């Protein structure tokens, strides 16, 4: 990973795939940039449906004002909706190594906040020799942003994820939270009472 690094480096993780990591991260970036902060996003590798017209890198780039191939290098785009190493194998591409993904992350000078978005859930394979957690440990993030559902089963998924994380500041964002849904409210309240991590239901509350 090239220097300089952002003043604050955030690892974005999820309890599972399609939980809204990219949506939440892009909303945060927009809010922070509106406050005058210099924010960048990196998606070290991405896989997607072959017919997709918009990828995670496109969404993050639109929010951060960067080129999509800066957010995710073009040779790390795998048009198969599988974990990246599996997609690479199916496409007869070279093996993906965590060291290479880390080395390819470059930040602009004087970046206030950098977001590194992973794939799938925390232990989803991101390379042939490591998962999302392995990559974030190597990148040496300062904190974690955990995106989770607000519905039934989320407490178990969140607890399992938190239990696997290093001891770093962590914020839980309950995506798709509905204040009128009793289960959502009860899940939020339980997590707030029993977890050391902060619990948010909207990106506006992130500090």
C-alpha positions in Angstrom: 0.0 0.0 0.0 1.6 3.3 -1.1 1.9 6.3 1.2 0.6 8.7 2.3 -2.3 7.0 4.0 -5.5 8.8 5.0 -5.6 10.4 8.4 -8.5 8.0 9.2 -8.8 4.7 7.5 -12.0 2.8 7.8 -12.6 -0.9 6.8 -16.1 -1.5 5.5 -17.4 -5.0 6.3 -20.8 -6.8 6.1 -22.5 -9.6 7.9 -23.1 -11.1 4.4 -23.3 -10.3 0.8 -25.9 -7.9 -0.7 -26.3 -6.2 2.7 -25.7 -2.7 1.3 -22.0 -2.0 2.0 -21.6 0.0 -1.2 -24.8 1.9 -0.8 -24.0 2.9 2.8 -20.4 3.8 2.1 -21.3 6.0 -0.9 -23.9 7.8 1.2 -21.3 8.4 3.9 -18.8 9.7 1.4 -21.3 12.1 0.0 -22.2 13.5 3.5 -18.5 13.8 4.4 -17.6 15.6 1.2 -20.5 17.9 1.7 -18.8 19.0 4.9 -15.6 19.8 3.1 -13.7 16.7 4.0 -11.3 15.0 1.5 -12.6 11.4 1.2 -11.5 8.5 -1.0 -12.8 5.0 -1.5 -11.0 1.8 -2.5 -12.5 -1.5 -3.5 -9.4 -3.7 -4.0 -11.3 -6.3 -6.0 -14.8 -6.8 -7.3 -16.9 -9.5 -8.9 -20.3 -9.0 -10.5 -22.9 -10.3 -13.0 -21.5 -10.3 -16.5 -24.4 -8.1 -17.8 -24.1 -5.5 -15.0 -23.9 -1.9 -16.3 -23.0 -0.4 -12.9 -20.6 -2.0 -10.5 -19.6 -1.2 -6.9 -16.6 0.7 -8.2 -18.9 2.9 -10.3 -21.1 3.7 -7.4 -18.2 4.5 -5.0 -16.4 6.6 -7.7 -19.5 8.6 -8.3 -19.7 9.4 -4.6 -16.0 10.2 -4.1 -15.4 12.0 -7.4 -12.6 9.6 -8.4 -12.1 7.5 -11.5 -13.7 4.0 -11.1 -10.4 2.4 -12.1 -8.7 4.2 -9.3 -11.3 2.9 -6.9 -10.8 -0.6 -8.2 -8.0 -1.4 -10.7 -9.5 -2.6 -14.0 -7.6 -5.9 -13.8 -9.4 -6.6 -10.6 -12.8 -6.6 -12.2 -14.2 -10.1 -12.5 -17.5 -10.4 -14.4 -18.8 -13.5 -12.5 -21.1 -13.2 -9.5 -18.9 -15.3 -7.3 -16.3 -14.7 -4.6 -13.4 -13.1 -6.4 -11.0 -16.1 -6.3 -13.7 -18.3 -7.6 -14.6 -15.8 -10.3 -10.9 -15.6 -11.3 -10.7 -19.4 -11.6 -13.9 -19.6 -13.7 -12.5 -16.9 -16.0 -9.1 -18.6 -16.2 -7.4 -15.6 -14.6 -4.3 -15.6 -12.5 -4.6 -16.3 -8.7 -5.4 -13.4 -6.6 -3.0 -12.7 -3.7 -3.7 -10.6 -0.6 -0.3 -9.0 -0.8 -0.9 -7.9 -4.3 -4.3 -6.4 -3.5 -2.7 -4.5 -0.6 0.2 -3.3 -2.7 -2.2 -1.9 -5.4 -4.1 0.4 -2.9 -2.9 4.0 -3.4 -4.3 7.1 -1.7 -4.2 10.7 -2.8 -2.2 13.2 -0.8 -3.9 14.9 2.2 -6.8 12.5 2.3 -8.9 13.0 5.5 -10.8 9.7 5.4 -10.3 6.6 3.4 -12.8 3.7 3.1 -11.7 0.2 2.1 -14.7 -1.8 1.1 -14.5 -5.6 1.2 -16.6 -8.3 -0.4 -19.3 -10.5 1.0 -19.1 -11.2 4.7 -16.1 -10.8 6.9 -14.7 -14.3 6.2 -15.7 -14.4 2.5 -12.6 -15.2 0.4 -11.3 -12.1 -1.2 -8.2 -13.8 -2.6 -6.9 -17.3 -3.1 -4.8 -16.9 0.1 -7.1 -14.8 2.4 -10.5 -13.4 3.2 -11.8 -9.9 3.8 -10.6 -9.8 7.4 -7.1 -10.8 6.3 -7.0 -7.9 3.8 -8.1 -5.3 6.4 -5.6 -6.5 8.9 -2.9 -6.1 6.4 -4.1 -2.7 5.4 -4.0 -1.8 9.1 -7.3 0.1 9.2 -8.0 2.3 12.2 -11.6 1.2 12.7 -14.4 -0.9 11.2 -17.8 0.0 9.8 -20.1 -3.1 10.0 -23.1 -3.0 7.7 -25.9 -5.4 8.8 -29.6 -6.0 8.3 -32.1 -4.9 10.9 -34.4 -7.9 10.5 -34.6 -11.4 12.1 -31.3 -13.1 12.6 -29.2 -10.0 12.6 -28.1 -10.2 16.2 -26.5 -13.6 15.7 -24.8 -12.5 12.5 -23.5 -9.3 14.1 -22.2 -11.1 17.2 -20.4 -13.7 15.1 -18.8 -10.9 13.1 -17.8 -8.8 16.1 -16.3 -11.9 17.7 -13.9 -12.4 14.8 -12.7 -8.7 14.7 -9.5 -7.4 16.2 -10.0 -4.9 19.1 -10.6 -1.7 17.2 -13.3 0.9 17.3 -16.4 -0.5 15.4 -19.6 1.0 14.4 -22.7 -1.1 13.4 -25.0 0.4 10.8 -28.4 -1.3 10.6 -29.2 -0.9 6.9 -32.8 -0.7 5.7 -33.9 0.2 9.2 -37.6 0.9 9.6 -38.6 2.8 12.7 -42.2 1.6 12.4 -41.0 -2.1 12.5 -41.1 -3.4 16.1 -38.5 -6.1 15.4 -36.1 -3.5 14.0 -36.4 -1.4 17.0 -36.0 -4.3 19.4 -32.9 -5.5 17.6 -31.4 -2.0 17.7 -32.1 -1.6 21.4 -30.7 -5.0 22.2 -27.5 -4.4 20.3 -27.1 -0.9 21.9 -27.4 -2.5 25.3 -25.2 -5.5 24.8 -22.5 -4.6 22.3 -19.4 -2.4 22.8 -19.8 -1.1 19.3 -21.8 1.9 18.4 -25.2 1.2 16.8 -26.6 3.5 14.0 -29.7 3.2 11.9 -28.8 6.0 9.5 -25.6 7.2 7.9 -26.3 10.7 9.3 -25.2 9.5 12.7 -21.7 8.4 11.8 -18.9 10.5 13.2 
